[in-house]
Amino acid sequence: MSLDVSRGGLLVTLAIFGVIIYEMRTVLDFIGIELPLIPYMAAVFALAGLTLWVISLTGGWRTDTGGNDPA
């Protein structure tokens, strides 16, 4: 099995996921449940590392442009 993942797509996905999780943390802080920032940051970095590990196990990055040849 090979994932067809570009580096840019992965970085954008991780950034969006990180912002969503941070906003959930902000909402929880607003309703009175305080979460420290350091475990949140560690979890985001662990998720990024796990994602890179899974991609390297399943075939690596897409390096060719596929069918995007100029006309």
C-alpha positions in Angstrom: 0.0 0.0 0.0 1.4 3.4 -0.9 0.0 6.7 0.2 -0.1 9.5 -2.4 0.8 12.3 -0.1 2.7 15.5 -1.0 4.8 17.2 1.6 2.9 20.5 1.2 -0.5 18.7 1.7 0.8 17.0 4.8 2.1 20.2 6.3 -1.2 22.0 5.6 -3.2 19.2 7.1 -1.1 19.2 10.2 -1.4 23.0 10.5 -5.2 22.9 10.2 -5.4 20.0 12.7 -3.1 21.9 15.2 -5.3 25.0 14.9 -8.5 23.0 15.5 -7.1 21.3 18.5 -5.8 24.6 19.9 -9.2 26.2 19.4 -10.8 23.3 21.3 -8.3 24.0 24.1 -9.3 27.6 24.1 -13.0 26.7 24.3 -12.3 24.4 27.2 -10.4 27.1 28.9 -13.4 29.5 28.4 -15.8 27.1 30.1 -13.4 26.6 33.1 -11.3 23.5 32.2 -7.7 24.7 32.0 -5.2 22.6 30.1 -1.5 23.4 30.1 0.2 24.3 26.9 3.2 22.0 27.1 1.3 18.7 26.9 -0.7 20.1 24.0 2.5 21.0 22.1 4.0 17.6 22.9 0.9 15.9 21.5 1.0 17.9 18.3 4.7 17.0 17.8 4.0 13.4 18.6 1.2 13.4 16.0 3.5 14.9 13.4 6.2 12.3 14.2 3.7 9.4 14.0 2.3 10.7 10.7 5.8 10.9 9.2 6.6 7.4 10.5 3.4 5.9 9.0 4.1 7.6 5.6 7.7 6.3 5.6 6.4 2.8 6.3 3.8 2.9 3.6 5.9 4.0 0.7 7.2 7.5 1.3 6.6 10.8 -0.4 5.2 11.3 -3.9 8.1 12.5 -5.9 6.8 12.5 -9.5 4.3 15.0 -10.8 2.0 12.3 -12.2 0.2 13.7 -15.2 0.9 17.4 -14.7 3.1 17.7 -17.8 3.1 21.1 -19.5 1.2 21.3 -22.8 
